[in-house]
């Protein structure tokens, strides 16, 4: 049994793995954007993302890299909030 007020071993492992995957995802986006804009500095990068969390991460990386970003939802889904 764990110490009261501290996460158990399963939760600690899950949190550590989650943070590792998040960092890896952010680094992957940063590398993709660096490669893309190194070749075409004035181009517009577009991506079709699977979910809103990925879109949030991409916007965060763009902000970190001092890039302008915008989201556009397909017309069938309505405007982005």
PDB file of N, CA, C and O in Angstrom:
ATOM      1  N   UNK A   1       0.840  -1.182   0.000  1.00  0.00           N
ATOM      2  CA  UNK A   1       0.000   0.000   0.000  1.00  0.00           C
ATOM      3  C   UNK A   1       0.885   1.245   0.000  1.00  0.00           C
ATOM      4  O   UNK A   1       1.910   1.275   0.680  1.00  0.00           O
ATOM      5  N   UNK A   2       0.497   2.271  -0.757  1.00  0.00           N
ATOM      6  CA  UNK A   2       1.286   3.488  -0.891  1.00  0.00           C
ATOM      7  C   UNK A   2       1.133   4.428   0.288  1.00  0.00           C
ATOM      8  O   UNK A   2       0.334   4.198   1.195  1.00  0.00           O
ATOM      9  N   UNK A   3       1.900   5.466   0.252  1.00  0.00           N
ATOM     10  CA  UNK A   3       1.849   6.511   1.266  1.00  0.00           C
ATOM     11  C   UNK A   3       0.639   7.384   1.001  1.00  0.00           C
ATOM     12  O   UNK A   3       0.430   7.807  -0.136  1.00  0.00           O
ATOM     13  N   UNK A   4      -0.184   7.672   2.039  1.00  0.00           N
ATOM     14  CA  UNK A   4      -1.346   8.531   1.826  1.00  0.00           C
ATOM     15  C   UNK A   4      -0.935   9.887   1.244  1.00  0.00           C
ATOM     16  O   UNK A   4       0.042  10.496   1.680  1.00  0.00           O
ATOM     17  N   UNK A   5      -1.689  10.335   0.268  1.00  0.00           N
ATOM     18  CA  UNK A   5      -1.425  11.630  -0.356  1.00  0.00           C
ATOM     19  C   UNK A   5      -0.415  11.581  -1.483  1.00  0.00           C
ATOM     20  O   UNK A   5      -0.143  12.608  -2.106  1.00  0.00           O
ATOM     21  N   UNK A   6       0.155  10.401  -1.766  1.00  0.00           N
ATOM     22  CA  UNK A   6       1.111  10.254  -2.857  1.00  0.00           C
ATOM     23  C   UNK A   6       0.562   9.245  -3.863  1.00  0.00           C
ATOM     24  O   UNK A   6      -0.080   8.267  -3.480  1.00  0.00           O
ATOM     25  N   UNK A   7       0.818   9.486  -5.154  1.00  0.00           N
ATOM     26  CA  UNK A   7       0.313   8.558  -6.155  1.00  0.00           C
ATOM     27  C   UNK A   7       0.950   7.182  -6.010  1.00  0.00           C
ATOM     28  O   UNK A   7       2.119   7.060  -5.647  1.00  0.00           O
ATOM     29  N   UNK A   8       0.164   6.151  -6.299  1.00  0.00           N
ATOM     30  CA  UNK A   8       0.676   4.793  -6.265  1.00  0.00           C
ATOM     31  C   UNK A   8       1.610   4.549  -7.436  1.00  0.00           C
ATOM     32  O   UNK A   8       1.722   5.393  -8.325  1.00  0.00           O
ATOM     33  N   UNK A   9       2.281   3.404  -7.448  1.00  0.00           N
ATOM     34  CA  UNK A   9       3.259   3.126  -8.512  1.00  0.00           C
ATOM     35  C   UNK A   9       2.634   3.095  -9.905  1.00  0.00           C
ATOM     36  O   UNK A   9       3.258   3.553 -10.863  1.00  0.00           O
ATOM     37  N   UNK A  10       1.419   2.567 -10.039  1.00  0.00           N
ATOM     38  CA  UNK A  10       0.785   2.517 -11.360  1.00  0.00           C
ATOM     39  C   UNK A  10       0.501   3.915 -11.891  1.00  0.00           C
ATOM     40  O   UNK A  10       0.737   4.193 -13.067  1.00  0.00           O
ATOM     41  N   UNK A  11      -0.001   4.790 -11.040  1.00  0.00           N
ATOM     42  CA  UNK A  11      -0.297   6.161 -11.452  1.00  0.00           C
ATOM     43  C   UNK A  11       0.993   6.908 -11.784  1.00  0.00           C
ATOM     44  O   UNK A  11       1.040   7.658 -12.760  1.00  0.00           O
ATOM     45  N   UNK A  12       2.026   6.712 -10.991  1.00  0.00           N
ATOM     46  CA  UNK A  12       3.310   7.372 -11.252  1.00  0.00           C
ATOM     47  C   UNK A  12       3.880   6.960 -12.604  1.00  0.00           C
ATOM     48  O   UNK A  12       4.381   7.797 -13.355  1.00  0.00           O
ATOM     49  N   UNK A  13       3.804   5.668 -12.910  1.00  0.00           N
ATOM     50  CA  UNK A  13       4.296   5.176 -14.198  1.00  0.00           C
ATOM     51  C   UNK A  13       3.475   5.768 -15.334  1.00  0.00           C
ATOM     52  O   UNK A  13       4.030   6.187 -16.350  1.00  0.00           O
ATOM     53  N   UNK A  14       2.157   5.804 -15.169  1.00  0.00           N
ATOM     54  CA  UNK A  14       1.287   6.363 -16.211  1.00  0.00           C
ATOM     55  C   UNK A  14       1.570   7.836 -16.444  1.00  0.00           C
ATOM     56  O   UNK A  14       1.629   8.287 -17.588  1.00  0.00           O
ATOM     57  N   UNK A  15       1.745   8.591 -15.363  1.00  0.00           N
ATOM     58  CA  UNK A  15       2.041  10.021 -15.491  1.00  0.00           C
ATOM     59  C   UNK A  15       3.394  10.244 -16.152  1.00  0.00           C
ATOM     60  O   UNK A  15       3.526  11.120 -17.006  1.00  0.00           O
ATOM     61  N   UNK A  16       4.385   9.474 -15.775  1.00  0.00           N
ATOM     62  CA  UNK A  16       5.718   9.606 -16.364  1.00  0.00           C
ATOM     63  C   UNK A  16       5.678   9.291 -17.845  1.00  0.00           C
ATOM     64  O   UNK A  16       6.261  10.014 -18.654  1.00  0.00           O
ATOM     65  N   UNK A  17       4.993   8.214 -18.205  1.00  0.00           N
ATOM     66  CA  UNK A  17       4.864   7.838 -19.616  1.00  0.00           C
ATOM     67  C   UNK A  17       4.114   8.913 -20.392  1.00  0.00           C
ATOM     68  O   UNK A  17       4.501   9.259 -21.508  1.00  0.00           O
ATOM     69  N   UNK A  18       3.044   9.440 -19.807  1.00  0.00           N
ATOM     70  CA  UNK A  18       2.271  10.484 -20.464  1.00  0.00           C
ATOM     71  C   UNK A  18       3.095  11.734 -20.721  1.00  0.00           C
ATOM     72  O   UNK A  18       3.018  12.321 -21.800  1.00  0.00           O
ATOM     73  N   UNK A  19       3.886  12.145 -19.731  1.00  0.00           N
ATOM     74  CA  UNK A  19       4.734  13.326 -19.902  1.00  0.00           C
ATOM     75  C   UNK A  19       5.807  13.094 -20.952  1.00  0.00           C
ATOM     76  O   UNK A  19       6.133  13.996 -21.723  1.00  0.00           O
ATOM     77  N   UNK A  20       6.354  11.886 -20.981  1.00  0.00           N
ATOM     78  CA  UNK A  20       7.359  11.552 -21.996  1.00  0.00           C
ATOM     79  C   UNK A  20       6.748  11.629 -23.396  1.00  0.00           C
ATOM     80  O   UNK A  20       7.345  12.205 -24.306  1.00  0.00           O
ATOM     81  N   UNK A  21       5.560  11.051 -23.565  1.00  0.00           N
ATOM     82  CA  UNK A  21       4.911  11.067 -24.874  1.00  0.00           C
ATOM     83  C   UNK A  21       4.537  12.484 -25.291  1.00  0.00           C
ATOM     84  O   UNK A  21       4.646  12.830 -26.467  1.00  0.00           O
ATOM     85  N   UNK A  22       4.101  13.301 -24.348  1.00  0.00           N
ATOM     86  CA  UNK A  22       3.768  14.687 -24.643  1.00  0.00           C
ATOM     87  C   UNK A  22       5.011  15.446 -25.098  1.00  0.00           C
ATOM     88  O   UNK A  22       4.965  16.175 -26.089  1.00  0.00           O
ATOM     89  N   UNK A  23       6.114  15.280 -24.384  1.00  0.00           N
ATOM     90  CA  UNK A  23       7.356  15.957 -24.760  1.00  0.00           C
ATOM     91  C   UNK A  23       7.811  15.490 -26.143  1.00  0.00           C
ATOM     92  O   UNK A  23       8.244  16.299 -26.963  1.00  0.00           O
ATOM     93  N   UNK A  24       7.713  14.205 -26.394  1.00  0.00           N
ATOM     94  CA  UNK A  24       8.123  13.670 -27.693  1.00  0.00           C
ATOM     95  C   UNK A  24       7.248  14.233 -28.814  1.00  0.00           C
ATOM     96  O   UNK A  24       7.753  14.552 -29.891  1.00  0.00           O
ATOM     97  N   UNK A  25       5.956  14.357 -28.572  1.00  0.00           N
ATOM     98  CA  UNK A  25       5.040  14.911 -29.571  1.00  0.00           C
ATOM     99  C   UNK A  25       5.371  16.368 -29.855  1.00  0.00           C
ATOM    100  O   UNK A  25       5.401  16.783 -31.014  1.00  0.00           O
ATOM    101  N   UNK A  26       5.621  17.147 -28.807  1.00  0.00           N
ATOM    102  CA  UNK A  26       5.970  18.560 -28.990  1.00  0.00           C
ATOM    103  C   UNK A  26       7.279  18.702 -29.767  1.00  0.00           C
ATOM    104  O   UNK A  26       7.388  19.542 -30.661  1.00  0.00           O
ATOM    105  N   UNK A  27       8.266  17.882 -29.427  1.00  0.00           N
ATOM    106  CA  UNK A  27       9.548  17.940 -30.136  1.00  0.00           C
ATOM    107  C   UNK A  27       9.391  17.542 -31.600  1.00  0.00           C
ATOM    108  O   UNK A  27      10.047  18.113 -32.471  1.00  0.00           O
ATOM    109  N   UNK A  28       8.529  16.570 -31.874  1.00  0.00           N
ATOM    110  CA  UNK A  28       8.279  16.146 -33.257  1.00  0.00           C
ATOM    111  C   UNK A  28       7.654  17.282 -34.057  1.00  0.00           C
ATOM    112  O   UNK A  28       8.061  17.535 -35.191  1.00  0.00           O
ATOM    113  N   UNK A  29       6.673  17.969 -33.484  1.00  0.00           N
ATOM    114  CA  UNK A  29       6.053  19.100 -34.183  1.00  0.00           C
ATOM    115  C   UNK A  29       7.080  20.202 -34.437  1.00  0.00           C
ATOM    116  O   UNK A  29       7.122  20.785 -35.521  1.00  0.00           O
ATOM    117  N   UNK A  30       7.897  20.480 -33.437  1.00  0.00           N
ATOM    118  CA  UNK A  30       8.909  21.528 -33.595  1.00  0.00           C
ATOM    119  C   UNK A  30       9.876  21.171 -34.732  1.00  0.00           C
ATOM    120  O   UNK A  30      10.212  22.028 -35.549  1.00  0.00           O
ATOM    121  N   UNK A  31      10.317  19.927 -34.786  1.00  0.00           N
ATOM    122  CA  UNK A  31      11.227  19.495 -35.849  1.00  0.00           C
ATOM    123  C   UNK A  31      10.571  19.590 -37.223  1.00  0.00           C
ATOM    124  O   UNK A  31      11.202  20.038 -38.181  1.00  0.00           O
ATOM    125  N   UNK A  32       9.313  19.174 -37.326  1.00  0.00           N
ATOM    126  CA  UNK A  32       8.597  19.254 -38.614  1.00  0.00           C
ATOM    127  C   UNK A  32       8.501  20.690 -39.102  1.00  0.00           C
ATOM    128  O   UNK A  32       8.761  20.988 -40.268  1.00  0.00           O
ATOM    129  N   UNK A  33       8.121  21.578 -38.181  1.00  0.00           N
ATOM    130  CA  UNK A  33       7.963  22.978 -38.569  1.00  0.00           C
ATOM    131  C   UNK A  33       9.310  23.606 -38.933  1.00  0.00           C
ATOM    132  O   UNK A  33       9.394  24.375 -39.891  1.00  0.00           O
ATOM    133  N   UNK A  34      10.347  23.290 -38.186  1.00  0.00           N
ATOM    134  CA  UNK A  34      11.678  23.813 -38.512  1.00  0.00           C
ATOM    135  C   UNK A  34      12.118  23.368 -39.902  1.00  0.00           C
ATOM    136  O   UNK A  34      12.613  24.176 -40.687  1.00  0.00           O
ATOM    137  N   UNK A  35      11.938  22.083 -40.208  1.00  0.00           N
ATOM    138  CA  UNK A  35      12.310  21.579 -41.543  1.00  0.00           C
ATOM    139  C   UNK A  35      11.500  22.279 -42.626  1.00  0.00           C
ATOM    140  O   UNK A  35      12.051  22.717 -43.635  1.00  0.00           O
ATOM    141  N   UNK A  36      10.193  22.383 -42.415  1.00  0.00           N
ATOM    142  CA  UNK A  36       9.312  22.978 -43.415  1.00  0.00           C
ATOM    143  C   UNK A  36       9.687  24.432 -43.689  1.00  0.00           C
ATOM    144  O   UNK A  36       9.860  24.823 -44.844  1.00  0.00           O
ATOM    145  N   UNK A  37       9.814  25.234 -42.628  1.00  0.00           N
ATOM    146  CA  UNK A  37      10.069  26.663 -42.823  1.00  0.00           C
ATOM    147  C   UNK A  37      11.529  26.969 -43.151  1.00  0.00           C
ATOM    148  O   UNK A  37      11.831  28.062 -43.630  1.00  0.00           O
ATOM    149  N   UNK A  38      12.430  26.036 -42.905  1.00  0.00           N
ATOM    150  CA  UNK A  38      13.813  26.212 -43.343  1.00  0.00           C
ATOM    151  C   UNK A  38      13.905  26.178 -44.858  1.00  0.00           C
ATOM    152  O   UNK A  38      14.714  26.885 -45.458  1.00  0.00           O
ATOM    153  N   UNK A  39      13.073  25.354 -45.467  1.00  0.00           N
ATOM    154  CA  UNK A  39      13.052  25.229 -46.924  1.00  0.00           C
ATOM    155  C   UNK A  39      12.188  26.311 -47.560  1.00  0.00           C
ATOM    156  O   UNK A  39      12.547  26.860 -48.601  1.00  0.00           O
ATOM    157  N   UNK A  40      11.046  26.621 -46.937  1.00  0.00           N
ATOM    158  CA  UNK A  40      10.087  27.581 -47.501  1.00  0.00           C
ATOM    159  C   UNK A  40       9.635  28.565 -46.424  1.00  0.00           C
ATOM    160  O   UNK A  40       8.544  28.409 -45.876  1.00  0.00           O
ATOM    161  N   UNK A  41      10.444  29.571 -46.109  1.00  0.00           N
ATOM    162  CA  UNK A  41      10.132  30.482 -45.001  1.00  0.00           C
ATOM    163  C   UNK A  41       8.818  31.260 -45.147  1.00  0.00           C
ATOM    164  O   UNK A  41       8.203  31.620 -44.144  1.00  0.00           O
ATOM    165  N   UNK A  42       8.388  31.518 -46.375  1.00  0.00           N
ATOM    166  CA  UNK A  42       7.172  32.305 -46.581  1.00  0.00           C
ATOM    167  C   UNK A  42       5.939  31.441 -46.848  1.00  0.00           C
ATOM    168  O   UNK A  42       4.855  31.975 -47.083  1.00  0.00           O
ATOM    169  N   UNK A  43       6.086  30.136 -46.815  1.00  0.00           N
ATOM    170  CA  UNK A  43       4.982  29.223 -47.145  1.00  0.00           C
ATOM    171  C   UNK A  43       3.971  29.154 -45.991  1.00  0.00           C
ATOM    172  O   UNK A  43       4.210  29.652 -44.891  1.00  0.00           O
ATOM    173  N   UNK A  44       2.849  28.524 -46.288  1.00  0.00           N
ATOM    174  CA  UNK A  44       1.807  28.287 -45.291  1.00  0.00           C
ATOM    175  C   UNK A  44       1.760  26.787 -45.021  1.00  0.00           C
ATOM    176  O   UNK A  44       1.554  25.993 -45.938  1.00  0.00           O
ATOM    177  N   UNK A  45       1.950  26.408 -43.775  1.00  0.00           N
ATOM    178  CA  UNK A  45       1.917  25.000 -43.381  1.00  0.00           C
ATOM    179  C   UNK A  45       0.482  24.627 -43.047  1.00  0.00           C
ATOM    180  O   UNK A  45      -0.166  25.313 -42.256  1.00  0.00           O
ATOM    181  N   UNK A  46      -0.018  23.560 -43.632  1.00  0.00           N
ATOM    182  CA  UNK A  46      -1.364  23.093 -43.310  1.00  0.00           C
ATOM    183  C   UNK A  46      -1.285  21.651 -42.829  1.00  0.00           C
ATOM    184  O   UNK A  46      -0.441  20.878 -43.282  1.00  0.00           O
ATOM    185  N   UNK A  47      -2.162  21.303 -41.920  1.00  0.00           N
ATOM    186  CA  UNK A  47      -2.192  19.945 -41.375  1.00  0.00           C
ATOM    187  C   UNK A  47      -3.632  19.549 -41.081  1.00  0.00           C
ATOM    188  O   UNK A  47      -4.423  20.346 -40.577  1.00  0.00           O
ATOM    189  N   UNK A  48      -3.950  18.321 -41.402  1.00  0.00           N
ATOM    190  CA  UNK A  48      -5.240  17.735 -41.029  1.00  0.00           C
ATOM    191  C   UNK A  48      -4.979  16.886 -39.794  1.00  0.00           C
ATOM    192  O   UNK A  48      -4.349  15.832 -39.883  1.00  0.00           O
ATOM    193  N   UNK A  49      -5.453  17.334 -38.657  1.00  0.00           N
ATOM    194  CA  UNK A  49      -5.158  16.659 -37.398  1.00  0.00           C
ATOM    195  C   UNK A  49      -6.328  15.777 -36.963  1.00  0.00           C
ATOM    196  O   UNK A  49      -7.484  16.040 -37.294  1.00  0.00           O
ATOM    197  N   UNK A  50      -6.002  14.737 -36.223  1.00  0.00           N
ATOM    198  CA  UNK A  50      -7.006  13.759 -35.808  1.00  0.00           C
ATOM    199  C   UNK A  50      -7.936  14.250 -34.711  1.00  0.00           C
ATOM    200  O   UNK A  50      -9.079  13.803 -34.617  1.00  0.00           O
ATOM    201  N   UNK A  51      -7.451  15.173 -33.877  1.00  0.00           N
ATOM    202  CA  UNK A  51      -8.286  15.584 -32.748  1.00  0.00           C
ATOM    203  C   UNK A  51      -7.899  16.979 -32.269  1.00  0.00           C
ATOM    204  O   UNK A  51      -6.883  17.540 -32.679  1.00  0.00           O
ATOM    205  N   UNK A  52      -8.726  17.512 -31.401  1.00  0.00           N
ATOM    206  CA  UNK A  52      -8.511  18.880 -30.924  1.00  0.00           C
ATOM    207  C   UNK A  52      -7.280  18.989 -30.029  1.00  0.00           C
ATOM    208  O   UNK A  52      -6.674  20.058 -29.956  1.00  0.00           O
ATOM    209  N   UNK A  53      -6.895  17.908 -29.347  1.00  0.00           N
ATOM    210  CA  UNK A  53      -5.703  17.962 -28.509  1.00  0.00           C
ATOM    211  C   UNK A  53      -4.452  18.138 -29.360  1.00  0.00           C
ATOM    212  O   UNK A  53      -3.566  18.916 -29.009  1.00  0.00           O
ATOM    213  N   UNK A  54      -4.376  17.416 -30.482  1.00  0.00           N
ATOM    214  CA  UNK A  54      -3.245  17.602 -31.403  1.00  0.00           C
ATOM    215  C   UNK A  54      -3.211  19.031 -31.924  1.00  0.00           C
ATOM    216  O   UNK A  54      -2.144  19.632 -32.045  1.00  0.00           O
ATOM    217  N   UNK A  55      -4.386  19.569 -32.232  1.00  0.00           N
ATOM    218  CA  UNK A  55      -4.460  20.951 -32.729  1.00  0.00           C
ATOM    219  C   UNK A  55      -3.957  21.921 -31.654  1.00  0.00           C
ATOM    220  O   UNK A  55      -3.241  22.874 -31.961  1.00  0.00           O
ATOM    221  N   UNK A  56      -4.332  21.679 -30.405  1.00  0.00           N
ATOM    222  CA  UNK A  56      -3.870  22.510 -29.297  1.00  0.00           C
ATOM    223  C   UNK A  56      -2.350  22.458 -29.176  1.00  0.00           C
ATOM    224  O   UNK A  56      -1.705  23.489 -28.983  1.00  0.00           O
ATOM    225  N   UNK A  57      -1.776  21.259 -29.289  1.00  0.00           N
ATOM    226  CA  UNK A  57      -0.327  21.121 -29.198  1.00  0.00           C
ATOM    227  C   UNK A  57       0.379  21.837 -30.343  1.00  0.00           C
ATOM    228  O   UNK A  57       1.400  22.493 -30.136  1.00  0.00           O
ATOM    229  N   UNK A  58      -0.167  21.712 -31.550  1.00  0.00           N
ATOM    230  CA  UNK A  58       0.439  22.395 -32.691  1.00  0.00           C
ATOM    231  C   UNK A  58       0.384  23.910 -32.511  1.00  0.00           C
ATOM    232  O   UNK A  58       1.362  24.598 -32.803  1.00  0.00           O
ATOM    233  N   UNK A  59      -0.736  24.437 -32.037  1.00  0.00           N
ATOM    234  CA  UNK A  59      -0.828  25.877 -31.762  1.00  0.00           C
ATOM    235  C   UNK A  59       0.197  26.295 -30.695  1.00  0.00           C
ATOM    236  O   UNK A  59       0.799  27.364 -30.797  1.00  0.00           O
ATOM    237  N   UNK A  60       0.391  25.456 -29.684  1.00  0.00           N
ATOM    238  CA  UNK A  60       1.359  25.769 -28.632  1.00  0.00           C
ATOM    239  C   UNK A  60       2.778  25.827 -29.195  1.00  0.00           C
ATOM    240  O   UNK A  60       3.549  26.723 -28.851  1.00  0.00           O
ATOM    241  N   UNK A  61       3.118  24.882 -30.052  1.00  0.00           N
ATOM    242  CA  UNK A  61       4.450  24.881 -30.657  1.00  0.00           C
ATOM    243  C   UNK A  61       4.615  26.103 -31.554  1.00  0.00           C
ATOM    244  O   UNK A  61       5.672  26.735 -31.554  1.00  0.00           O
ATOM    245  N   UNK A  62       3.589  26.436 -32.310  1.00  0.00           N
ATOM    246  CA  UNK A  62       3.654  27.627 -33.165  1.00  0.00           C
ATOM    247  C   UNK A  62       3.876  28.882 -32.327  1.00  0.00           C
ATOM    248  O   UNK A  62       4.677  29.742 -32.693  1.00  0.00           O
ATOM    249  N   UNK A  63       3.177  28.987 -31.218  1.00  0.00           N
ATOM    250  CA  UNK A  63       3.358  30.152 -30.350  1.00  0.00           C
ATOM    251  C   UNK A  63       4.785  30.178 -29.794  1.00  0.00           C
ATOM    252  O   UNK A  63       5.414  31.235 -29.756  1.00  0.00           O
ATOM    253  N   UNK A  64       5.290  29.039 -29.372  1.00  0.00           N
ATOM    254  CA  UNK A  64       6.657  28.939 -28.851  1.00  0.00           C
ATOM    255  C   UNK A  64       7.673  29.370 -29.907  1.00  0.00           C
ATOM    256  O   UNK A  64       8.681  30.000 -29.587  1.00  0.00           O
ATOM    257  N   UNK A  65       7.397  29.023 -31.186  1.00  0.00           N
ATOM    258  CA  UNK A  65       8.318  29.346 -32.277  1.00  0.00           C
ATOM    259  C   UNK A  65       8.041  30.719 -32.881  1.00  0.00           C
ATOM    260  O   UNK A  65       8.660  31.097 -33.876  1.00  0.00           O
ATOM    261  N   UNK A  66       7.112  31.468 -32.282  1.00  0.00           N
ATOM    262  CA  UNK A  66       6.738  32.805 -32.743  1.00  0.00           C
ATOM    263  C   UNK A  66       6.176  32.772 -34.162  1.00  0.00           C
ATOM    264  O   UNK A  66       6.473  33.643 -34.979  1.00  0.00           O
ATOM    265  N   UNK A  67       5.360  31.756 -34.442  1.00  0.00           N
ATOM    266  CA  UNK A  67       4.667  31.637 -35.729  1.00  0.00           C
ATOM    267  C   UNK A  67       3.201  31.996 -35.538  1.00  0.00           C
ATOM    268  O   UNK A  67       2.660  31.867 -34.440  1.00  0.00           O
ATOM    269  N   UNK A  68       2.575  32.439 -36.592  1.00  0.00           N
ATOM    270  CA  UNK A  68       1.144  32.720 -36.568  1.00  0.00           C
ATOM    271  C   UNK A  68       0.420  31.429 -36.928  1.00  0.00           C
ATOM    272  O   UNK A  68       0.781  30.756 -37.894  1.00  0.00           O
ATOM    273  N   UNK A  69      -0.608  31.084 -36.145  1.00  0.00           N
ATOM    274  CA  UNK A  69      -1.366  29.866 -36.440  1.00  0.00           C
ATOM    275  C   UNK A  69      -2.862  30.165 -36.396  1.00  0.00           C
ATOM    276  O   UNK A  69      -3.311  31.083 -35.710  1.00  0.00           O
ATOM    277  N   UNK A  70      -3.611  29.376 -37.136  1.00  0.00           N
ATOM    278  CA  UNK A  70      -5.065  29.509 -37.167  1.00  0.00           C
ATOM    279  C   UNK A  70      -5.672  28.146 -37.435  1.00  0.00           C
ATOM    280  O   UNK A  70      -5.062  27.301 -38.090  1.00  0.00           O
ATOM    281  N   UNK A  71      -6.878  27.939 -36.924  1.00  0.00           N
ATOM    282  CA  UNK A  71      -7.605  26.697 -37.160  1.00  0.00           C
ATOM    283  C   UNK A  71      -8.802  26.978 -38.041  1.00  0.00           C
ATOM    284  O   UNK A  71      -9.401  28.052 -37.996  1.00  0.00           O
ATOM    285  N   UNK A  72      -9.131  25.989 -38.837  1.00  0.00           N
ATOM    286  CA  UNK A  72     -10.310  26.095 -39.686  1.00  0.00           C
ATOM    287  C   UNK A  72     -10.996  24.737 -39.683  1.00  0.00           C
ATOM    288  O   UNK A  72     -10.405  23.728 -40.068  1.00  0.00           O
ATOM    289  N   UNK A  73     -12.241  24.726 -39.246  1.00  0.00           N
ATOM    290  CA  UNK A  73     -13.005  23.489 -39.228  1.00  0.00           C
ATOM    291  C   UNK A  73     -13.738  23.324 -40.551  1.00  0.00           C
ATOM    292  O   UNK A  73     -14.117  24.313 -41.180  1.00  0.00           O
ATOM    293  N   UNK A  74     -13.939  22.081 -40.977  1.00  0.00           N
ATOM    294  CA  UNK A  74     -14.748  21.868 -42.180  1.00  0.00           C
ATOM    295  C   UNK A  74     -16.147  22.469 -41.996  1.00  0.00           C
ATOM    296  O   UNK A  74     -16.668  22.494 -40.881  1.00  0.00           O
ATOM    297  N   UNK A  75     -16.744  22.944 -43.067  1.00  0.00           N
ATOM    298  CA  UNK A  75     -18.056  23.610 -43.006  1.00  0.00           C
ATOM    299  C   UNK A  75     -19.110  22.733 -42.349  1.00  0.00           C
ATOM    300  O   UNK A  75     -19.985  23.250 -41.653  1.00  0.00           O
ATOM    301  N   UNK A  76     -19.053  21.438 -42.547  1.00  0.00           N
ATOM    302  CA  UNK A  76     -20.062  20.541 -41.983  1.00  0.00           C
ATOM    303  C   UNK A  76     -20.023  20.517 -40.463  1.00  0.00           C
ATOM    304  O   UNK A  76     -21.033  20.213 -39.828  1.00  0.00           O
ATOM    305  N   UNK A  77     -18.887  20.829 -39.871  1.00  0.00           N
ATOM    306  CA  UNK A  77     -18.757  20.804 -38.425  1.00  0.00           C
ATOM    307  C   UNK A  77     -19.098  22.147 -37.779  1.00  0.00           C
ATOM    308  O   UNK A  77     -19.221  22.221 -36.556  1.00  0.00           O
ATOM    309  N   UNK A  78     -19.247  23.177 -38.550  1.00  0.00           N
ATOM    310  CA  UNK A  78     -19.539  24.485 -38.007  1.00  0.00           C
ATOM    311  C   UNK A  78     -18.261  25.237 -37.679  1.00  0.00           C
ATOM    312  O   UNK A  78     -17.166  24.702 -37.849  1.00  0.00           O
ATOM    313  N   UNK A  79     -18.388  26.463 -37.215  1.00  0.00           N
ATOM    314  CA  UNK A  79     -17.211  27.289 -36.923  1.00  0.00           C
ATOM    315  C   UNK A  79     -16.444  26.769 -35.717  1.00  0.00           C
ATOM    316  O   UNK A  79     -17.015  26.143 -34.824  1.00  0.00           O
ATOM    317  N   UNK A  80     -15.158  27.034 -35.704  1.00  0.00           N
ATOM    318  CA  UNK A  80     -14.292  26.644 -34.590  1.00  0.00           C
ATOM    319  C   UNK A  80     -14.568  27.568 -33.412  1.00  0.00           C
ATOM    320  O   UNK A  80     -14.785  28.767 -33.588  1.00  0.00           O
ATOM    321  N   UNK A  81     -14.559  27.009 -32.230  1.00  0.00           N
ATOM    322  CA  UNK A  81     -14.792  27.803 -31.022  1.00  0.00           C
ATOM    323  C   UNK A  81     -13.484  28.237 -30.427  1.00  0.00           C
ATOM    324  O   UNK A  81     -13.468  28.919 -29.402  1.00  0.00           O
TER     325      UNK A  81
END
